[in-house]
Amino acid sequence: MSDLQARFEQAQADSKQLTTRPDNSTLLKIYSLFKQASAGDVQGSRPGMTDFVNRAKWDAWAELKGKSSDEAKQAYIDLIESLKK
């Protein structure tokens, strides 16, 4: 396992131990970076207008289209580290 992958997995564990819950905007960023790092570019069709939560998640993930898995992993790690302080 690469060092980046190990740090990504540690950041995932750390995200569950944050002392304060991040705001919704930050939660969307965490979600989208995780999805981009683990699944690549957004897949499937955009959820409908009445599905507010899943539509916001899909849109946040779609904004990262083209970002490599390694770039997304590093951004995820950096974001979780900044939230731990």
N, C-alpha and C positions, 0 to 999 in steps of 0.2 A: 504494500500500500504506500502510495506517495505521501510525502509530508503534507502537501496541500490537502489531500483527502482526509488525512488524520486530523488536521486542524479544522476542516469543515465539519467532520463528525463531532469533534469536541464542541464546536460552536453550536451545533444542533442541541447537544446536551445542555450547554450553558443557557441556551435560549429558554429552556424550560425552568430554569432556576433564577430568572431575573427577579429582583426584589420588587420592582414596580412594573405594572403592566404598561407597555408602550401605547401611545395613542394610535388611533385607527390608521392614520397615514403611514406610520412607521410599521405597523403590523402588515399593511399591504406591501410595503417594500421588502420586509422579511419574507413574506409569502412568495412574491414574484422572484426574488433572487434565488430562493430555494428551488422553485420550479424550474427556473432557467438553468441552474447548476445541475439539477438531477434529471430533467427531461428534455432540455433544449428549448427551441423556439415553441411558442404557443401553438396548441393543437386544438382542433375542434372548432365549432362555430361559436360566435359570440352569443352569450345568453341574452334572452329577451329583456325588454325595458322594465318589466315588473320584477325581474330577478335581480334586485339591486346589489346584493352581496356578491353573488357569483359574477355578475357583470363587472363590478369594480375589480375583483380579483383577476378576471380575464384581461381587462384593460391594462392593469398594472403589469401583468406578465407580458402582454403584447408590446409594451413600451421597451422591453429589453431584447426584442428580436434582433438577432445578429450577434449578440454578446456571447462570447465563448463560455463553455462550461467552467474553465479555470478562472476566467475573469469574474464570473458570477459567484463562484465559490469564494474568491478573495474578497469581493465586495460584501458578501454575506458575513464572512469572518470579521471584517472590519466593522460592520454595522453592529454585530452582536457585542464585540469588544467595547465599542463606544457606549453601549447601553449598560454595560456592567459597571461603569464608573459612577 
